[in-house]
């Protein structure tokens, strides 16, 4: 069983409450737009960190993270792309990666809109944790916690960090 803390769009702001909400997580996954490496450094010092760079990230983040990340967590094939879209509205990049083989879990960020949607066509769960930072048009800062247990994803919790 692996407990995941999923976050995105911090835009160089990291609420200290994130560490409390992720205290029981085994890993943190960041779906892009860190802002600066100071954010990734704080998160990776706390828990193992996986992530992708986003459109606002500079060389400091792009030199550490890729645009597309594909990996296995237990028995779950995971695909993460910052600008990836969502079921029925995937970006061309996401479509090209999914055409090879559909992941079981697709994670994106960018929109600042929290979404957890099952894609029946691809038999794939899509997650976008919304935005945890203060920059953007979202009204509430959010993140997600969930568990991967073998091939099962469960115990998905949305956490509201407060107003932007």
N, C-alpha and C positions, 0 to 999 in steps of 0.2 A: 504494500500500500504506500503510495506517494501522495503527500499533501502539497498542493500547488497554490501559490499566491500569484494571481495574474493582475498585471498593472500595465497601463499605457499612458502616453501623452502627459508625462510629468512636466515637460517644458521647463526644466531646471528648477522645479519646486517639488520638494519631497516633504510631505506632512509627516511629522514624527509619529503620528498615530499609525502609520503604515507598519511600523515595527511591532506594535502591539497586535495589530490585526494579523500579521504574518508570523507571530511568535511560534505557532505550532506547525508552520509549513516546513516542508523538507527542501523545497526549491522555490525560487521566485522566477517568473517569466515576465519579461517586459516586451510589449508589442510595439516599441518604437516611439520616437520623439522623446528621448531622454532629456535633451537640452544640452547637458555637458557631461563629461566623464565624472564629475563630482557626484552625480546621482548614481551612475553605475557603480562607482567605487563604494559608496555607502551601502548600496544594496548587496553587492558581492561580498562585502566584509561581514554582512549579517547572515546570508544564506547563499548557497550555490545559485548562480544567476545565469539564465539563458535569455537571449534577446536578439532583436533585429534593429537595424537603424531605421529612423524615420526621415521624412522629408526636411525637417528643420535641423537635423543633427549634422554637426560639422565633422571635420577630419578626426577629432579626438574619439568620437564614437564610431565613425565609419572605419577607422583603423582597427577597432576591436570587434565589431559586429558586422554581419553580412545583411544584405537586403532580404534574402530568403533563408529560412532555417527549416530544415527537415530533420527530424530525429524520432527516436522511439522512446517512450516513457512506459516502462513495463511492456505491455502488449499493445499499446496504442501508438499508431503512426500519427505524428503531429507535424503539421505544416504551419509556419508562422510567416506572415508578410505584413508590414505596416499598412500599406495601401493595398488591400486585398479585396475589398467589397464584402458582399454577404450573399446568401443563397438567392439566386435569380438575378444578381447584380455583381457578379465577380468581375474583377479587373482582368485585362488580357493576360497579365503576368500570372495571376492566380489560376486562371483557366488553363494556361499552358502547363503549369506544374501539376494540376489536378488531372489533366488529360493523360499523363503518363500513368498515374495511379492515384485514385482519390484517397486522401488521408481519412483517418477516422475522426480526427479533430483538426479543425482549421481555425487559426487565431489571427485576428487582425486588430488594428487600432485605427487611428487617423480621423475617423468621423466624430469622435467625442460622444458617440451615441452607444450606450450600453445595449448589447444584444446577445441573447443566447437563443439560437434558432437551430432546429434540426433540418437538414437538407435531405428530404426523402429520396431525391433523384440520385444523390451520391452516397447515401447512407453515411452521412458525415455530420458531426455536431460543429456548429460555428459559434465562437465566442468572441465578443469584443467587450473589454472591460470598461468602456467609456474612457473618461479622462480623469486622472488623479491630480493634475496640475491646476494652476489658477488662470492659465492663458487659454482663451477660446470662448466659444459662445455657450457652452454647457452651463447649466444652472447649479448642478450638484456634482461634486467630485466623487467618483466611484472606483471600486476595484472588485475583483471576484476571488473567492476561495473555492477550491473543489478538490476532490480526491480521485486519483486513478488507482484502481485496484484490479490488477491483471488487465483484462480487456474492457473493464467497466469504468465509466466516469459517473461519479455520484456526489451527493452532498454539496451541490453547488449553492454557494451563498453569495449574495450581492451585499457589499458593504458600502454605505454612504459615509463619506468623510466630512461632509458639510458643504455649505454653499461655496461657489467659486469666489 
